Amino acid sequence: MNSTDVIKVNKVFNSFEELFKQIQINDGMTISFHHHLREGDNVMFQVLKSIQKIGVKGVTLACTSLMNTHDFIADMLGDGTVSKIQTSGLKGKLACMALSGEMPEPVIFRSHGSRARAVSDGELKVDIAFIAASAADIFGNANALDGPSAFGSLGYGVWEAKNAKKTVIVTDYLSQSILRDISISQSYTDAVMIVPSIGNTAGVKAGSLKEKGNPRDSVIASNVANTIINCGMELDQSAIQMGSGSVSLQVGRHLNGYMKERGKKFKFGLGGITQDLIDMLNDGTVDSLLDVQSFDPKACYSIKNNKNHHEIDVNTYANPLNKSSAVNFLDIAVLSATEIDTDWNVNVLTGSDGSIIGAIGGHQDVAAASKITIIAAPLFRNRIGVIRKKVNTVVTPGENVDILVTDFGIAVKESRQDIIKSLTDKGIKVLKIEDLYKKCISFTSEPRTISFTDKVAGIVQAPDGKVQDYIYKKV
């Protein structure tokens, strides 16, 4: 080949009309999006509105999660633009549509690890991945660390770009020079679509990531930290994930002080990375951070400037087909729950009234792999008990849970006699989960039974792709 044979491809587009002439989108295709921008995302709206405008129908929407800001999709389900949804979580109008039986097909719910598996083993075949990136260059390299809308790790987008048939980077910042930090290589990028704005990074910290600051959460966080410190696990050089809830955000501060006083250091912190974990990295109480999703835009500076803050893709994070995935090396995990039952099954997807209110996230993946899995939850919320005889939806099976920490005490599974002995030897009272259930209903009384039809509204997968549970249409 000589120089005259080389074809130079212009990957940059400024209108969706021109983009769709190059990247053909047809009826029935599967398209994907990530949710790193959470409630601040504006990419999905711009892309889907453009698809709706050209009259494409029957699209399968494969998202790492859907938030309240994506309520507009309800209209697209109504006119047939979108026909199926696959996601980790669902909220707002879309959740109501699913439970009322208005969705054309049951929603498929997967954990982040299960989605990575589904993409890699071909269960989920993505025709076009639309990836929000805060920066791209003219060659198609992309990251989420530069530009006015920088949001941190691009962990979900990286794996999607490597596996989708076509990859479109959607950005509001185009560099004429090659980016210094490259999360997605130009080799995987078919087009770069320039838009006025990919979204508002203030929305990254919305919802569960907002610290509530109420006394109840402070008590639970203190109890969790005390449990971790005294559970018998050697914390020095152990690995930890602390989840995204308000309680988890406070646990890190307790552990940071404890580890700093004793000159100890966690080997790594994993998962969604908060400012508190970044503080621990800077304070020397954690050696490395493995960041699949930044829960604070300030993570951009840390990833760019701290060699021990690593951006990882979701395959590295939790794909069960990847035996070297990071969750397999976890020692301690702190996770939340909407419900937990006396068989230790955990629900993080639906509420006590059966409504879809949450997301699986990495809950299943982390609980299955961690040596010690702690569920942190209040005994009741808004006078509704969190501990039940049977949860509405089994998301994480009880066999993968070890400890429940509440504002009214700590329960440890009978099979974990090692933890029970360690805690009791340290003077910490250990209860049975049935004891906490009785305490719970003494405040809330027995929960009422919810009526459902036999129509399936959602299918909850286990990480390996098998059906974990079903969500049914409400009566």
N, C-alpha and C positions, 0 to 999 in steps of 0.2 A: 504494500500500500504506500502510495506517495502522498504528499501534502494535499494534492488536488482531490484525493479520494475521501478526505476527512470531512464529515458532515458536522457542522456546528449547530447545535440545537438550542434555540431560545426557549428556555423553560418558564420565563416570567410572563404573567398575564395580569391585566388590569380590569378585566370584565369577565363575569361568569359566562356571558354569551360566547366570547371568544374561547374561554377555557373549555367549554363543553363541545366546541367544534374539534378540539384536539383530544380531549379526554372524554370519550363518548360515554354517556350515561343512558341506560335503557331501562325499560319496564322490567321489574322483578329483580333488579340488582340488589346486592347487599353492600351497604356503605357503612363506614364506621367513624366514630368520633371518640375523643378522650374527654375526661372531665377535670383536668388539672386546674382549670379556671373556676371550677365549681359554680357558685351562683353568679359569678362575674362573666360567664361565657357568652360571647356574642357570635361565635363562628357558626355554630349549628343553625342558628336562625338565618344567617345570610346564605348559607349553602342550601338549606332546605327550601327557603323561599324562592331561590333561583331555580331549583329543580321543579318546584310546583309551577312556576311561571311557564316552563317549557312543556308542561303537560305529562311528565313522566309519572307512571303509576306503579303501585305494588312494590314499593321499595321496602326492603328489610333494613331496619335501623339497628345497628349493633353498636352500643355505647358502653363505655366502661362504667358509667352511671348517669342517671338523669335526675335533675334537680327541679326546684320550683320555677326557675327561669326558663324551663323548657315546656311550660304549659301550652305554648303555641302549637305544639305538635298535635294537640287534640283536634284542631281543625283539619290537619293533614290526614289524620286517621279517618275523619269524617268524609273527606272528598276522595279518599283512595290513594292519595300520594304515598302514604305510608301504610303498609299492611301488617307488618310484624315488628315486634320490639324484642331485642335481647339486651340485657343490662345487668348491673349489679344491684341497682336500687331504683326506686320510683317514688315520686312525690306529687303533691298537688293534684291538678286536674287529671293527669295521666293515671295516677293511683286510683282515683275515684272511677275513672272509666273502666279500668281493669276489673275492679270489684263489682261494678254494676253490670258487667257482661257486655260492655259496648266495644271492646277490642275485637277486631276480626279474628285474631288468633290468641291463644294464651301467651302471656309474657314468659320468656325464659330468663330465669335469674341464675347468674353464675357468680362465684367468688372471683377475685382478681386472678388467683392461681388457676382456677378452672377455665377462665377465659383464655389465659395464656396457653393452656393445654388444648383448648378447642381450636384455637388459631393454628397451633403447631401440628396437631394431628389431623387437621382437615375437616373436623366437625363444623367449624365456623369458617367458611370461605369468604373472605372479604374481596369484593371487586374493586372498590375504591376507598382508600383510607384518606379522610380529610383531617389533617393534623394541624391544630392550632400551635403556632410557634411564635415566640416574641421577636425572633430575628431569623432571617435567611439571607444567603448571598446569591449572586446572579447565577452561580453554578448549581444551586439547589441544596447546599449544606444548610443545616438549621439547628437552632438551639432555643432554649427558653430563658437564657441568662442575660441576653443583651436586648436593647431597645426599650422604648417607653413602657411596654406592657410585660416586662420580664416577670416570670412567676416561679422559676426554679427548675426542678427536675422535669424531664420530659419522658419519664420512665415507661408510661403506657404507650406513648406515641412511637418510641423507638422500636418496640417489638412489632407493632402494627405495620410500620414502614417496611420492615424486613420480610413480612409475610403476605401483605396485600398484593393483589395483581397490579394495581396502580396506586401511587401515593401522590397526593396533592398537599403541599405545605401551604397553609393559610396564614399570612402574617401581615403586620402593619409596619414592618421595618425591613427594608431591603438594603443590604450592604453591597457596595460595588467591589469591595475587597473580600477575600476569603476570611470567613470567621475564624477567630483564634480558637474558640471552643466549639467543637462540632459534636452534637448529639446524634443527629441523623445525617448520614453521608449522602452526598450528591448521587452516589451510585444507586440509592434506593428511591430517589425523588424523580417523579415524572413531570411535575409542574409546580410552580410557585405562584400562588394567587395572592395579589396585593389587595387588601381591604382597608377602609378608613380606620377601623379599630377591631382588634380581636376580642376586646372586652375590658372589664374593669377588674384589676387585680385586688381591689378591696373585697371582692366577693369570694376570694380564696378562703378567707377566715370566717365565712358565714356559718350559721347553723350550729352544729355540734362543736365546732372549733372555737366558739366564743366561750371564754371562761365566765361561768355564771357568778362566781364569787359569793355564793350563799353558804351559810354555816354547815348545812348538811353535806355539801360536796367536800368541804374542808375536812369534816370528820371522816368521811369515807376515804379521802386521799391519804390522810394520816394513818388510818387503819391499814390501807394497802401497803404503804411504805413500811410500816411496822411488821407486817406479815412477811414481806420480801426479806427484810433484814434478819428475821428470826426463823425462817422456814427451813433452815438447814443447808441451803445452797451457798457455796462459797462464791461471793459476789465478785471478788477480784478475778478479772479476765473471763467473766461470764458474759453472755450476750442477751440483750433485752429488747423487747418491743412493748410500747406503752399505749398504743391506740390513739384515738382522736377525740375522745369525749372530754368534757369539762374536768372530770375527776383525774383522768390520765394526765392532763396538762399540768396538774399540781403535783402529781407523784414525783415527777422528775426533779422538782426543787428540793423535796425532802431527801431524795436519794443523792442528789448532788452534794448537799451539805454533809451527809453521812460519809460518803466516799472521800470527800476532800479532807475531812478531819482525820481519816485513817490512812490516807495515802493510797487508796485503792482505785482501781480503774476498770470499768467495763470494757470488754474486748470490742464490742460494737453495739450501736443502737440501730434499729432496723425499722423500715416501713415508711409511714408518713412522718416527715420530720418537722417538728415544731421548734419555736424559738428556744424553748427550755432545753431541748436536746442539743441545739447549737451552743447554748451557754455551757452545757456540760462538756462539749468538745473543747471549747475555748478554755474552760477551767481545768482541763486535764483529767476529768473523771470518766470520760469515755474515750477510747483510743481512736475509733473511726465511726462514721455515720454512713450507712448504706441507704440512699435516698431514692425511693421509687416515686414518691409524690411529696412535694414540698407543701406543708400546711401553713407556711408563712413566706410571703415574697422576699423577706430578708435573707432567705436561704440562698438567693442568687449570689450575693456577695460571698457567702461562706463557700459555696461550691467553686466559685471562680478563684478564691484566694487561699483556701485551706486544702492542702493536698490530701488530708484525711477525711474530707467530706466528698463521698463518691456518689455520683449519679449512676443508678443501676436501672436496667429494664425489668419489666414484670416477669420475664422468663427467669432471670437471675433471682428475682425476689421469691417467687412462689409456685412456679410451674411444677406440678407433681411428677411430670415426666422427666424433669431435670433433677437428678439425685443430688446435685451440688447446689440446689437452690438454697438461698440464705436462710429460709425459715427452718430448714432441717438442722441448723446449727444453733437454734435458739435455746436458751436455758430457761428464761422467764418471759411470760407474756401477760400483759394486763389488758383485758378486753371488756367491753360494755355489754349491756343486754336490755332489750325491751321487756323480756320475760325470761324466767328460768323456772323449771319445774323440779319436783322432788326426785326425779330420775336424772337430774343434772342436764337435761336437754336445754339448749339456749336458743332463744328467738331474738334476732336483731332486725327483722324485716317487717313484721306486722305488730300492731298494738294489741292491747287487751280487748279492744272492741272488734278486732279482725281487720282494721284498716291497714293499708300498706303505708308505712311511715318512714322506713329506713332503707338500709342497704347492707348487703352481705359484706362488701369490701374484702378484706383479707381475713375475716374472722375464722372461717372454716380452716383455711390453710395454716394459719398461725397456731390455732388450738390443737390441730392434729399433730403438729411437728414439735412444739415446745415441750421441754421436759416438765415444766410446771406452768399450768394455765390458770390464771386468776380472773374471775369475773367480778367486776366492781359495779355495784348497782345499789340504789336506795331500796329500802324495804317496800316502799310504795311511792307512787307519783300521783299527785292530784287525787288522793284518797282511793286510788286503784292499786291493788296489790301487784307487785312485780313477781313474787314467788307464787307459783301455781301448782296444782296437782298435775296439770298437763298444759304445755304451751300450745298456743294456736298454730304455730308453724315451727317445726324443728329445722333450724338452720345448721346449728352445730350440735352433733350428737353428744350425749352426756359422757360417753366413754372418753372424750377428749378434754374434759374439764376436771379440775382438781380442787379448786378453792372458790368459795363465794364470800366476798367481803361486802358488808352492808354498813349502814349507820347504826344498826342495832346488834352487831356481832359478826363473828366469822364462823363459817362452816367449812369443814374439810371432808372430802369423800372418804368413806370408811377404808377403802383400799389403799389410801395414802397414809399408812400408819407412821411412815418415816417423818412426814410433815407434822402429823398430829403430835408425835413425841417431841419433836424439836420445838414446836410452839408451846406446848404445855410445860416443857422443861424450863422455858423462858418466862413462865408465869402468864402466858396468854390463854384466855379461856377459849376452848374450841367447842363449837356446837355441832349438832347434826342439822342437815338441811331441813328435816322435818320440824325441828325446834323453831327455826326461823320462819317456816311456813305458818306454824301455829301463832307465832307472834304477829305475823303479817295479818292474818285473818281476824285477830283480836282487834285490830284497828279498822280493817276494811270490810269484814264479814266475808262469807264465801262468795266468790265471783259468780255472776250470772252466766248462764250458758248462752252462747251466740249461735244463731241459726244460719246455716249456709245451704245453698242448693247443691246439686251434684255436678254443676257446670264448672269445669276447671278454668280459673282465671289466670293462674300462674303456675309454672313448674319450677321448683327449686332444685337445682342440681347439686350434687356433691362434687368435690374437686375432681374426681375421676370421671365425671360425666353421667353417673347413674342418678336416678331420681332420689332426692333426699326427702322431699315432701311436696304436697300440692297446696295451692291457695285456691279456695273456692269462692264463687260468686256469693255475695251476701243476699239473704232473703229480703 
